[in-house]
Amino acid sequence: MDETAALDQGKNYAKNRNKKRKSANRRFLQNAKGFGRKNSFGRGAELEQEEYNYFVEILEAMNGFGHDTDPEELGTMANNVYGQIEGKEIRASSNQLSSRVLENLLGYTDEETLERLMEVFGENFRVVCCDKFASHVLQKLLLIAVMRFVAELQPESVELDSPSASKKAKSGIVRELDYNLKAAFGEGHRKICGKFVKKVAMFLLNNLEEFVWDSFGNYVIRQCVLNLAGIAEIKMGKGETSETKRLTVPDKWAKLINEFSSRLLVWPQFNELPDNEFTSVLLQNLLMALEQGQDQFQLRQIGDKLLNDSFVLKVDNDEEDMEKAEDILNLPKVFHQDSSIRLLEVLLSVAEPDYLKEHIYKKLFLGNVVLLSRLRSTNFSVQKLLDNLADKHILEKVLSELETEFEEILQNGHTGIVASLAKACARLSCQQGKFIKLLLDALHCSETSGEKLLNAVLKLMPTEVLNKQESAQIHIHGSLIVQAILDFNKPIKLVTAILETKNVALAKIFTDPKGSFVVNAYVGSKFVGEKSREKLIRHLEGCYMDLALSSHGSRALELLYESASLAQKEALVKELSDRVAQLNSKPWGAIINRKLQVETYRRNPTQWKSGLKIAGELIDKLTEGGSRKRK
C-alpha cells in the first residue's frame, strides 16, 4: 500500500472513528445527566450535587469544541476547572464524571497547575494507582509529563504511526499531545516533569509485586514502561484501536526499563505471567519497550525465560479442559491460552532473526505448523511467524509442511496464512513457483486462465464454487495474495490473467475497496514490465470514466495515469474530456478533473500538452539535481 492509498484509507477510517467517538461522548453526557436527575452523582467517589452539575456543564461545553478550537481557550478552561478542585484533586479524580473531564483537559493546563497536580498525585500514588478512575488521570498526567520533558529532543515533526492522523481528522487527544510537544514551556518546568516521570517509575518498581496483579495498577505500569521507551499509545475510545507516537527519550531511561525487566525475570511466579490477561499484556508492552530501545540482551533473557519456564512445557492432560480439540493436547503449553498466544506473537515480532530461527521456531513450530494452521486460536501465530521470517530455509520447511494443507486451510477460513506465505515468498525471493502451483491447485484453477483465474485468487474460491456464486465479494487476503504475487520474480501467469480479463470486469475490480490496491502492486512492481503496464492502460480504454467516478477507482486511475506514457496520458484525458459534466458530478471525478487538468485539455489540447511537457522537464531536472547531490 503506497502513501496516497494509506492516506485515503486513513481518512475513511478517521471519519468513521470520529463519528463513533462523538456518539459515545453524547451517550456518556446523557447518562451523566440521567444519574444527576436521580440524585446519583457519579460512580466512584461521591460528589456534591453542585460539583456534579458543574462537571456536567463543563463536559457539555467540551463536546461542543471543534478541531479548530483555540488552545488558549482550552487552557483557560483547564486552569479554571483545576482551580475549582484545588485541595480536592484526588476525590475529583476518583469520580467517573469528573475524572473524564480532568483527563481530557489535563494537557492544556499551565505550568503552575500541572506542577501542583504532580505534587498532589506524588503524595498519593498508592491510592490513585489502584483506583478505577483516578488511575486514568494518573496515566494521562504521566504521559503529559513525558511529552513536556522530551519535547526538545524531538525532530521537527513527530507524526502518528497510523495513517488516519490527517490534519482534518486529528482527534482532540492528538491535538493535545501535539500542543505539549510544541508549546514553549520553561526549562525549570521541563525538569520538574522529568523528575515526576522518574518518581512514578521508581514507585512502581518498589511496589511491583503488589501492582502487577491489580487490574488498574497494572495499566499504570504498562503505560510507564512504554512511555520510558518513547512509545506513547493513544487510546481513541472504547472498542477502537490505539494510535502511537514514537518519541526520542533520554538514554538513561533505558536503565529504568531494564530494571523492570530484571525484577520480573527473578520472580518465582514469572512462569504464571503469560497465562493471565493483564500480566501477559504487561510482558508484551515490556518486549515492545525493550525492542524500541534496542536492548537485545534483555529481549533474549525474557525470550529464554518464557521458552524454558512456560511456553514449551507440556500440559498435563488430566488437568486439561476436555472440551478442547483433542489434538491441541499435544501442542506446547503456550498454545493453550489466548493470553500466552498473544505474548508469543509479540515475541515473534521483536525477536532477532537468528533467535527466531534457532529458538522460537525449533522449540515451538517445527513439526507443529500443520496442526497450528488448522486451529482457529493458533493460526495467527503461524501468520506472525511467516511475517517475521528472514531465513529462506525455514520458509522452505514451513511450506513443505503445509503443501498438502492449502485447500483445507482455505476451507477453514484461515486465509491469512496463505497471504503471509505469499508475502514471505515475495520478501525472501524464494519458493515462488511452488507457492503459485500449490495455490492454483487448491483453488482448482491450474488449467484455467484469464478472468476465471483472477477471480478465483481474488475471492479465494475454487472455480466451480465461483460459478454458483458470481456475486461473491473480493477477499481481503485474496487481494493481498495477488499483490504479493505481482512482486514475485516471474508474475507472468497473473499478469496474463489480468490482461485477459474483460476491461469492464477489470474496472469493477479496480473500483472495489480491496481490489483497487492490485493497481498499486501492478504499476509499482519492478517485475511487471513497462510493456505490460502499457497494455493494462490501453486495455482499460472505455472504462476510464467508470474508474474516475468511484472513490477507490479514481485513486487507481491516478496511479495508471502517473505510469503512462505521454501518448497514453493524452488518450486517457481525451476520453474523460468528452464527458466533463459527468466527471464533475462526483467529488472524486472533480478531483481527477483538477489533478489531470481535464478541463484544460477540453478547451485547448495544445496548451495541456505544453504544460505536461514543462512539468516533465522540471521533474527530470529535479531528479538529476538530487542524483548529483547524492554523488
C-alpha positions as CSV (number, residue, x, y, z in Angstrom):
1,M,0.0,0.0,0.0
2,D,1.6,3.3,-1.0
3,E,1.4,6.6,0.9
4,T,-1.5,8.0,-1.0
5,A,-3.5,4.9,-0.6
6,A,-2.8,4.7,3.1
7,L,-3.9,8.3,3.5
8,D,-7.1,7.6,1.6
9,Q,-7.8,4.6,3.8
10,G,-6.8,6.5,6.9
11,K,-9.2,9.4,6.1
12,N,-12.2,7.0,5.7
13,Y,-11.2,5.3,9.0
14,A,-10.8,8.6,10.8
15,K,-14.1,9.9,9.6
16,N,-16.0,6.8,10.9
17,R,-13.9,6.8,14.1
18,N,-14.8,10.4,14.8
19,K,-18.5,9.7,14.3
20,K,-18.3,6.9,16.7
21,R,-16.4,8.9,19.3
22,K,-18.9,11.8,19.1
23,S,-21.8,9.4,19.5
24,A,-20.1,7.8,22.5
25,N,-19.4,11.2,24.1
26,R,-23.1,12.2,23.6
27,R,-24.2,8.9,25.3
28,F,-21.8,9.5,28.2
29,L,-23.1,13.0,28.7
30,Q,-26.8,11.9,28.5
31,N,-26.1,9.1,31.1
32,A,-24.3,11.6,33.4
33,K,-27.4,13.9,33.2
34,G,-29.6,10.9,33.9
35,F,-27.7,10.0,37.0
36,G,-27.8,13.6,38.2
37,R,-31.6,13.7,37.9
38,K,-31.8,10.5,40.1
39,N,-29.6,12.2,42.7
40,S,-26.9,9.7,42.0
41,F,-23.8,11.8,41.5
42,G,-21.5,9.5,39.6
43,R,-19.7,6.2,40.1
44,G,-16.7,6.1,42.3
45,A,-16.1,8.9,44.9
46,E,-19.4,10.7,45.6
47,L,-19.6,14.4,44.6
48,E,-21.8,17.1,45.9
49,Q,-24.7,18.0,43.7
50,E,-23.3,21.4,42.9
51,E,-20.0,19.9,42.0
52,Y,-21.6,17.2,39.8
53,N,-23.7,19.7,37.9
54,Y,-20.6,21.9,37.3
55,F,-18.8,19.0,35.7
56,V,-21.8,18.1,33.6
57,E,-21.8,21.7,32.3
58,I,-18.1,21.6,31.6
59,L,-18.4,18.2,29.7
60,E,-21.3,19.6,27.6
61,A,-19.1,22.6,26.7
62,M,-16.2,20.4,25.8
63,N,-18.4,18.3,23.5
64,G,-19.1,21.5,21.5
65,F,-15.4,22.1,20.8
66,G,-14.3,21.5,17.2
67,H,-10.9,20.8,15.7
68,D,-10.2,24.5,15.3
69,T,-10.7,25.4,18.9
70,D,-8.0,27.7,20.1
71,P,-5.6,26.0,22.6
72,E,-5.6,29.2,24.7
73,E,-9.4,28.9,25.1
74,L,-8.9,25.3,26.2
75,G,-6.1,26.3,28.5
76,T,-8.2,28.9,30.2
77,M,-11.0,26.3,30.8
78,A,-8.5,23.7,32.0
79,N,-6.9,26.1,34.6
80,N,-10.3,27.3,35.8
81,V,-11.6,23.7,36.3
82,Y,-8.4,22.6,38.1
83,G,-8.6,25.8,40.2
84,Q,-12.1,24.8,41.3
85,I,-10.9,21.5,42.7
86,E,-7.8,22.7,44.4
87,G,-7.4,20.7,47.6
88,K,-9.9,18.1,46.3
89,E,-7.9,16.7,43.3
90,I,-7.8,13.1,44.5
91,R,-11.6,12.9,45.3
92,A,-12.5,14.6,42.0
93,S,-10.2,12.2,40.1
94,S,-11.9,9.3,41.7
95,N,-15.3,10.0,40.3
96,Q,-16.2,8.7,36.9
97,L,-17.7,12.0,35.5
98,S,-15.1,14.4,36.9
99,S,-12.2,12.2,36.1
100,R,-13.3,12.1,32.5
101,V,-13.3,15.9,32.4
102,L,-10.0,16.2,34.3
103,E,-8.3,13.7,32.0
104,N,-9.4,15.4,28.8
105,L,-8.3,18.9,29.9
106,L,-5.1,17.9,31.6
107,G,-2.8,18.6,28.6
108,Y,-3.8,22.2,28.3
109,T,-3.0,23.2,31.9
110,D,-0.3,25.8,32.6
111,E,3.0,25.1,34.3
112,E,1.9,26.0,37.8
113,T,-1.3,23.9,37.6
114,L,0.4,20.8,36.3
115,E,3.2,21.1,38.8
116,R,0.7,21.4,41.7
117,L,-1.1,18.3,40.4
118,M,2.1,16.3,40.1
119,E,2.9,17.2,43.7
120,V,-0.5,16.1,44.9
121,F,-0.5,12.8,43.0
122,G,3.1,12.2,44.1
123,E,1.9,12.2,47.7
124,N,-1.0,9.8,46.9
125,F,0.4,7.3,44.5
126,R,-0.8,4.2,46.3
127,V,-4.4,5.5,46.3
128,V,-4.6,6.7,42.7
129,C,-2.7,3.7,41.2
130,C,-5.4,1.2,42.2
131,D,-8.4,3.5,41.8
132,K,-10.7,2.7,38.9
133,F,-11.0,6.3,37.7
134,A,-8.1,8.2,39.3
135,S,-5.6,5.8,37.7
136,H,-6.7,7.1,34.3
137,V,-5.9,10.6,35.3
138,L,-2.5,9.5,36.6
139,Q,-1.8,7.8,33.3
140,K,-2.6,11.0,31.4
141,L,-0.5,13.0,33.9
142,L,2.4,10.7,33.3
143,L,2.0,11.0,29.5
144,I,1.8,14.8,29.6
145,A,4.9,15.0,31.8
146,V,6.8,12.8,29.4
147,M,5.7,14.9,26.4
148,R,6.8,18.2,28.0
149,F,10.1,16.8,29.3
150,V,11.2,15.2,26.0
151,A,9.8,17.8,23.6
152,E,13.2,19.5,23.0
153,L,14.7,16.1,22.0
154,Q,12.3,15.6,19.1
155,P,12.9,16.2,15.4
156,E,10.8,19.0,13.8
157,S,7.9,16.7,13.0
158,V,6.6,13.8,15.1
159,E,3.7,12.0,13.4
160,L,1.4,9.3,14.5
161,D,2.2,5.8,13.2
162,S,-1.4,5.5,12.0
163,P,-2.3,6.9,8.5
164,S,-5.5,8.2,10.0
165,A,-3.8,11.2,11.6
166,S,-4.5,13.6,8.7
167,K,-4.9,17.3,9.7
168,K,-8.6,17.3,9.3
169,A,-9.1,14.1,11.1
170,K,-7.0,14.8,14.2
171,S,-8.8,14.0,17.3
172,G,-8.8,16.2,20.4
173,I,-6.3,14.0,22.2
174,V,-3.9,14.0,19.2
175,R,-4.0,17.8,19.1
176,E,-3.5,17.9,22.9
177,L,-0.3,15.9,22.6
178,D,0.9,17.9,19.7
179,Y,0.4,21.0,21.8
180,N,2.5,19.6,24.6
181,L,5.3,18.8,22.2
182,K,5.4,22.2,20.6
183,A,4.4,24.7,23.2
184,A,7.2,26.8,24.8
185,F,7.5,25.6,28.4
186,G,10.2,26.8,30.7
187,E,13.4,24.8,31.3
188,G,12.5,24.6,35.1
189,H,9.1,23.2,34.3
190,R,10.5,20.5,32.0
191,K,13.0,19.4,34.7
192,I,10.1,19.0,37.2
193,C,8.2,16.9,34.6
194,G,11.3,14.7,34.1
195,K,11.6,14.2,37.9
196,F,7.9,13.3,38.1
197,V,8.4,10.6,35.4
198,K,11.3,9.1,37.3
199,K,9.4,9.3,40.6
200,V,6.4,7.4,39.1
201,A,8.8,4.7,37.7
202,M,10.6,4.2,41.0
203,F,7.4,4.0,43.0
204,L,6.1,1.3,40.6
205,L,9.3,-0.6,40.7
206,N,9.3,-0.6,44.5
207,N,5.7,-1.8,44.6
208,L,5.9,-4.1,41.5
209,E,4.7,-7.3,43.2
210,E,1.6,-5.6,44.5
211,F,0.6,-3.6,41.4
212,V,1.3,-6.2,38.8
213,W,-1.7,-8.3,39.9
214,D,-4.0,-5.3,40.3
215,S,-6.0,-4.5,37.2
216,F,-5.7,-0.7,37.5
217,G,-2.2,-0.6,38.8
218,N,-1.1,-3.0,36.0
219,Y,-2.4,-0.4,33.5
220,V,-0.2,2.3,35.1
221,I,2.9,0.1,35.0
222,R,2.3,-0.7,31.3
223,Q,2.0,2.9,30.3
224,C,5.0,3.8,32.3
225,V,7.2,1.2,30.6
226,L,6.0,2.2,27.2
227,N,6.5,5.9,27.9
228,L,10.0,5.3,29.2
229,A,10.8,3.8,25.8
230,G,9.2,6.7,23.9
231,I,6.1,4.8,22.9
232,A,3.0,6.9,23.5
233,E,-0.1,4.8,22.9
234,I,-3.1,6.9,22.4
235,K,-6.4,5.2,23.1
236,M,-9.0,6.7,20.8
237,G,-12.0,5.3,22.6
238,K,-13.7,2.1,23.8
239,G,-13.5,-0.6,21.2
240,E,-11.2,1.4,18.9
241,T,-7.6,0.7,18.0
242,S,-4.9,2.8,19.5
243,E,-2.5,5.1,17.7
244,T,1.1,5.6,18.6
245,K,3.7,8.3,18.7
246,R,7.4,7.3,18.7
247,L,9.5,9.7,20.6
248,T,13.1,10.3,21.3
249,V,13.8,9.9,25.0
250,P,16.8,10.2,27.3
251,D,19.2,7.3,27.1
252,K,19.2,7.0,30.9
253,W,15.5,5.9,30.8
254,A,16.6,2.6,29.3
255,K,18.1,1.7,32.7
256,L,14.6,2.0,34.3
257,I,13.1,-0.3,31.6
258,N,15.9,-2.7,32.2
259,E,15.2,-2.6,35.9
260,F,11.5,-3.6,35.3
261,S,12.7,-6.4,33.1
262,S,15.4,-7.6,35.6
263,R,13.0,-7.7,38.6
264,L,10.3,-9.6,36.7
265,L,12.8,-12.2,35.5
266,V,13.8,-13.2,39.0
267,W,10.2,-13.6,40.2
268,P,9.3,-17.2,41.3
269,Q,5.8,-16.5,39.7
270,F,7.3,-15.5,36.3
271,N,6.0,-18.6,34.6
272,E,2.5,-17.7,35.6
273,L,2.6,-14.3,33.9
274,P,1.8,-15.4,30.3
275,D,-1.4,-17.2,31.5
276,N,-3.1,-14.1,32.9
277,E,-4.6,-11.5,30.5
278,F,-3.3,-8.4,32.4
279,T,0.2,-9.8,33.1
280,S,0.6,-11.1,29.6
281,V,-0.1,-7.6,28.2
282,L,2.4,-6.2,30.6
283,L,5.1,-8.6,29.2
284,Q,4.0,-7.7,25.7
285,N,4.5,-4.0,26.4
286,L,7.8,-4.7,28.1
287,L,9.0,-6.6,25.0
288,M,7.9,-3.6,22.8
289,A,9.8,-1.2,25.0
290,L,13.0,-3.3,25.0
291,E,12.8,-3.6,21.2
292,Q,12.3,0.2,20.9
293,G,15.4,0.7,23.0
294,Q,17.3,-2.0,21.0
295,D,18.1,-3.9,24.2
296,Q,18.6,-7.3,22.5
297,F,20.3,-8.8,25.6
298,Q,17.2,-8.3,27.8
299,L,14.9,-9.5,24.9
300,R,16.8,-12.7,24.8
301,Q,16.7,-13.0,28.5
302,I,12.9,-12.8,28.6
303,G,12.6,-15.0,25.5
304,D,14.7,-17.7,27.1
305,K,12.8,-17.5,30.3
306,L,9.4,-17.7,28.5
307,L,10.5,-20.6,26.3
308,N,12.1,-22.7,29.1
309,D,9.8,-22.0,32.0
310,S,6.5,-21.6,30.3
311,F,6.0,-21.9,26.6
312,V,7.5,-25.3,25.8
313,L,6.0,-27.1,28.8
314,K,3.6,-30.0,28.1
315,V,0.2,-29.6,29.7
316,D,-0.9,-32.4,32.0
317,N,-3.9,-34.0,30.0
318,D,-5.6,-34.8,33.3
319,E,-6.0,-31.1,34.0
320,E,-6.8,-30.1,30.5
321,D,-10.3,-29.0,29.7
322,M,-11.5,-32.0,27.7
323,E,-13.9,-29.8,25.6
324,K,-10.9,-28.5,23.7
325,A,-9.9,-30.2,20.5
326,E,-8.1,-33.4,21.3
327,D,-5.2,-32.6,19.0
328,I,-4.3,-29.4,20.9
329,L,-3.3,-31.5,23.8
330,N,-0.1,-32.4,22.1
331,L,1.0,-28.8,21.5
332,P,3.3,-26.9,23.8
333,K,1.6,-25.0,26.7
334,V,1.8,-21.6,25.0
335,F,-0.8,-22.6,22.5
336,H,-3.4,-23.4,25.2
337,Q,-4.2,-19.9,26.3
338,D,-5.1,-16.8,24.3
339,S,-3.1,-14.6,26.6
340,S,0.1,-16.6,26.1
341,I,-0.5,-16.9,22.3
342,R,-0.7,-13.0,22.1
343,L,2.5,-12.8,24.0
344,L,4.2,-15.3,21.6
345,E,3.1,-13.2,18.7
346,V,4.8,-10.1,20.1
347,L,7.9,-12.1,20.9
348,L,8.0,-13.2,17.2
349,S,7.7,-9.6,16.1
350,V,10.6,-8.3,18.3
351,A,13.0,-11.2,18.2
352,E,16.2,-11.1,16.1
353,P,16.2,-13.3,13.0
354,D,18.7,-15.8,14.4
355,Y,16.8,-16.1,17.7
356,L,13.6,-16.6,15.9
357,K,15.2,-19.3,13.8
358,E,17.2,-21.2,16.4
359,H,15.0,-20.9,19.4
360,I,11.4,-20.0,18.8
361,Y,10.9,-21.9,15.5
362,K,12.7,-25.0,16.6
363,K,11.1,-25.2,20.0
364,L,7.5,-24.3,19.2
365,F,6.8,-24.5,15.5
366,L,8.9,-27.3,14.0
367,G,6.6,-30.2,13.3
368,N,3.6,-28.4,14.6
369,V,2.9,-26.0,11.7
370,V,0.1,-28.1,10.2
371,L,-1.8,-28.5,13.4
372,L,-1.3,-24.9,14.3
373,S,-2.7,-23.8,10.9
374,R,-5.8,-25.9,11.4
375,L,-6.8,-24.4,14.8
376,R,-8.7,-21.1,14.9
377,S,-6.9,-20.0,18.1
378,T,-3.3,-20.6,16.8
379,N,-3.3,-19.9,13.1
380,F,-2.5,-16.3,13.8
381,S,0.8,-17.4,15.4
382,V,1.8,-19.1,12.1
383,Q,1.0,-15.9,10.3
384,K,3.2,-13.9,12.7
385,L,6.0,-16.4,12.2
386,L,5.8,-16.1,8.5
387,D,5.6,-12.3,8.6
388,N,8.9,-12.1,10.6
389,L,10.9,-14.9,8.9
390,A,14.2,-13.8,7.4
391,D,15.6,-17.3,6.6
392,K,14.8,-18.9,3.3
393,H,15.5,-22.4,4.6
394,I,12.8,-22.0,7.3
395,L,10.3,-20.8,4.8
396,E,11.1,-23.8,2.7
397,K,10.4,-26.1,5.7
398,V,7.2,-24.4,6.6
399,L,5.9,-24.5,3.0
400,S,6.9,-28.2,2.8
401,E,4.8,-28.9,6.0
402,L,1.8,-27.0,4.5
403,E,2.0,-28.1,0.9
404,T,-0.8,-30.8,1.3
405,E,-2.9,-28.4,3.5
406,F,-3.6,-25.4,1.2
407,E,-7.1,-26.5,0.3
408,E,-8.1,-27.3,3.9
409,I,-6.6,-24.0,5.2
410,L,-8.7,-22.1,2.7
411,Q,-11.8,-24.1,3.5
412,N,-11.3,-23.4,7.2
413,G,-11.1,-19.7,6.6
414,H,-7.5,-19.4,7.8
415,T,-6.7,-17.4,4.6
416,G,-4.3,-15.1,6.4
417,I,-1.7,-18.0,6.5
418,V,-1.8,-18.2,2.7
419,A,-1.5,-14.4,2.4
420,S,1.5,-14.4,4.8
421,L,3.1,-17.2,2.8
422,A,2.8,-15.2,-0.3
423,K,4.3,-12.1,1.3
424,A,7.2,-14.2,2.7
425,C,7.9,-15.7,-0.7
426,A,8.0,-12.2,-2.3
427,R,10.1,-10.8,0.5
428,L,12.7,-13.6,0.6
429,S,12.6,-14.2,-3.2
430,C,12.2,-18.0,-2.9
431,Q,9.7,-20.8,-3.2
432,Q,7.6,-18.6,-5.5
433,G,6.9,-21.1,-8.3
434,K,6.0,-23.7,-5.8
435,F,3.6,-21.4,-3.9
436,I,1.8,-20.4,-7.1
437,K,1.3,-24.1,-8.1
438,L,0.0,-25.0,-4.6
439,L,-2.4,-22.1,-4.6
440,L,-3.8,-22.7,-8.0
441,D,-4.2,-26.4,-7.3
442,A,-6.0,-25.7,-4.1
443,L,-8.4,-23.3,-6.0
444,H,-8.8,-25.9,-8.8
445,C,-7.8,-23.4,-11.4
446,S,-4.4,-24.7,-12.6
447,E,-5.8,-25.3,-16.1
448,T,-7.8,-22.1,-16.3
449,S,-6.7,-18.6,-17.3
450,G,-7.9,-15.0,-17.6
451,E,-10.9,-13.7,-15.7
452,K,-11.7,-17.1,-14.0
453,L,-8.2,-17.5,-12.7
454,L,-8.0,-13.9,-11.4
455,N,-11.4,-14.1,-9.7
456,A,-10.5,-17.4,-8.1
457,V,-7.4,-15.9,-6.5
458,L,-9.0,-12.6,-5.6
459,K,-12.1,-14.2,-4.0
460,L,-10.2,-17.3,-2.7
461,M,-12.8,-19.7,-4.1
462,P,-12.5,-22.7,-6.4
463,T,-13.7,-22.1,-9.9
464,E,-16.6,-24.5,-9.5
465,V,-17.8,-22.6,-6.4
466,L,-17.5,-19.3,-8.1
467,N,-19.6,-20.4,-11.0
468,K,-22.5,-20.7,-8.5
469,Q,-21.6,-17.5,-6.5
470,E,-20.8,-14.9,-9.2
471,S,-21.7,-12.1,-6.8
472,A,-19.1,-13.2,-4.2
473,Q,-17.0,-10.3,-2.8
474,I,-13.3,-9.9,-3.2
475,H,-11.5,-11.3,-0.2
476,I,-9.0,-9.0,1.6
477,H,-6.4,-11.8,1.7
478,G,-7.1,-12.7,-1.9
479,S,-6.2,-9.1,-2.8
480,L,-3.1,-9.3,-0.7
481,I,-2.0,-12.5,-2.3
482,V,-2.4,-11.0,-5.8
483,Q,-0.4,-8.0,-4.7
484,A,2.4,-10.3,-3.4
485,I,2.5,-12.5,-6.5
486,L,2.8,-9.4,-8.7
487,D,6.0,-8.7,-6.7
488,F,7.3,-12.2,-7.5
489,N,10.3,-12.5,-9.9
490,K,8.1,-14.1,-12.5
491,P,4.5,-13.0,-12.1
492,I,3.7,-13.7,-15.8
493,K,0.7,-16.0,-15.1
494,L,-1.1,-13.5,-13.0
495,V,-0.2,-10.6,-15.3
496,T,-1.6,-12.5,-18.2
497,A,-4.8,-13.3,-16.3
498,I,-5.3,-9.6,-15.5
499,L,-4.7,-8.6,-19.2
500,E,-7.1,-11.3,-20.4
501,T,-9.9,-10.2,-18.1
502,K,-12.6,-8.1,-19.8
503,N,-12.0,-4.4,-19.3
504,V,-15.5,-3.8,-17.8
505,A,-14.9,-6.7,-15.2
506,L,-11.4,-5.3,-14.5
507,A,-12.7,-1.8,-13.9
508,K,-15.2,-3.3,-11.4
509,I,-12.3,-5.0,-9.6
510,F,-10.4,-1.7,-9.5
511,T,-13.3,0.2,-8.1
512,D,-13.6,-2.2,-5.2
513,P,-12.1,-1.1,-1.9
514,K,-9.9,-4.2,-1.7
515,G,-9.4,-4.8,-5.4
516,S,-8.2,-1.3,-6.2
517,F,-4.9,-2.0,-4.4
518,V,-4.0,-4.5,-7.1
519,V,-3.2,-1.5,-9.3
520,N,-0.7,-0.3,-6.7
521,A,1.2,-3.6,-7.0
522,Y,0.9,-3.8,-10.8
523,V,2.3,-0.4,-11.6
524,G,4.8,-0.5,-8.7
525,S,6.3,-3.9,-9.2
526,K,9.8,-4.0,-10.7
527,F,9.0,-7.4,-12.2
528,V,6.0,-6.2,-14.2
529,G,7.5,-4.9,-17.4
530,E,6.8,-1.5,-19.0
531,K,5.0,-3.1,-21.9
532,S,2.7,-4.9,-19.5
533,R,1.8,-1.6,-17.8
534,E,1.1,0.0,-21.2
535,K,-1.1,-2.9,-22.2
536,L,-3.1,-2.6,-19.0
537,I,-3.7,1.2,-19.5
538,R,-4.8,0.6,-23.1
539,H,-6.9,-2.4,-22.1
540,L,-9.0,-0.1,-19.8
541,E,-9.9,2.3,-22.6
542,G,-13.6,2.9,-22.5
543,C,-13.7,2.4,-18.7
544,Y,-11.7,5.4,-17.5
545,M,-14.9,7.3,-16.6
546,D,-16.1,4.3,-14.5
547,L,-12.9,4.5,-12.6
548,A,-12.9,8.3,-12.2
549,L,-16.4,8.3,-10.7
550,S,-15.5,5.9,-7.9
551,S,-13.7,6.7,-4.7
552,H,-11.3,3.8,-5.0
553,G,-11.3,3.6,-8.8
554,S,-10.2,7.3,-9.1
555,R,-7.1,6.6,-7.0
556,A,-6.4,3.6,-9.2
557,L,-6.8,5.8,-12.3
558,E,-4.3,8.3,-10.9
559,L,-1.7,5.6,-10.5
560,L,-2.3,4.4,-14.0
561,Y,-2.0,7.9,-15.3
562,E,1.3,8.5,-13.5
563,S,2.8,5.4,-15.0
564,A,1.5,6.1,-18.5
565,S,3.5,7.4,-21.5
566,L,2.7,10.9,-22.8
567,A,0.6,9.4,-25.6
568,Q,-1.4,7.2,-23.2
569,K,-1.9,10.1,-20.8
570,E,-3.4,12.1,-23.6
571,A,-5.7,9.3,-24.7
572,L,-6.9,8.9,-21.1
573,V,-7.6,12.6,-20.6
574,K,-9.2,12.9,-24.0
575,E,-11.7,10.1,-23.1
576,L,-12.6,11.9,-19.9
577,S,-12.8,15.3,-21.6
578,D,-15.7,14.2,-23.7
579,R,-17.9,13.9,-20.6
580,V,-16.6,16.7,-18.2
581,A,-20.1,17.4,-16.8
582,Q,-20.5,13.8,-15.8
583,L,-16.9,13.8,-14.4
584,N,-17.8,16.8,-12.1
585,S,-20.9,15.1,-10.9
586,K,-18.9,13.2,-8.3
587,P,-16.4,14.6,-5.8
588,W,-13.8,12.1,-6.9
589,G,-14.4,12.9,-10.5
590,A,-13.9,16.6,-9.8
591,I,-10.6,15.8,-8.1
592,I,-9.5,13.8,-11.2
593,N,-10.6,16.8,-13.4
594,R,-8.4,19.1,-11.3
595,K,-5.3,16.9,-11.0
596,L,-5.3,15.7,-14.6
597,Q,-6.3,19.1,-16.0
598,V,-9.1,17.5,-18.0
599,E,-11.0,20.9,-18.4
600,T,-7.8,22.5,-19.8
601,Y,-7.5,19.7,-22.3
602,R,-11.1,20.1,-23.5
603,R,-10.6,23.8,-24.1
604,N,-7.0,23.7,-25.5
605,P,-5.2,20.3,-26.1
606,T,-2.1,22.1,-27.3
607,Q,-1.8,24.1,-24.0
608,W,-2.4,20.9,-22.0
609,K,0.4,19.1,-23.8
610,S,2.7,22.0,-23.4
611,G,2.1,22.2,-19.7
612,L,2.6,18.4,-19.3
613,K,5.9,18.7,-21.2
614,I,7.2,21.5,-19.0
615,A,6.2,19.6,-15.9
616,G,8.1,16.6,-17.1
617,E,11.2,18.6,-17.8
618,L,11.1,20.2,-14.4
619,I,10.8,16.7,-12.7
620,D,13.8,15.5,-14.8
621,K,15.9,18.4,-13.6
622,L,14.9,18.0,-10.0
623,T,15.7,14.2,-10.3
624,E,19.1,14.9,-11.9
625,G,19.9,17.5,-9.3
626,G,19.1,15.1,-6.5
627,S,21.3,12.4,-8.1
628,R,24.2,14.9,-8.2
629,K,23.8,15.8,-4.6
630,R,23.8,12.1,-3.6
631,K,27.0,11.6,-5.6
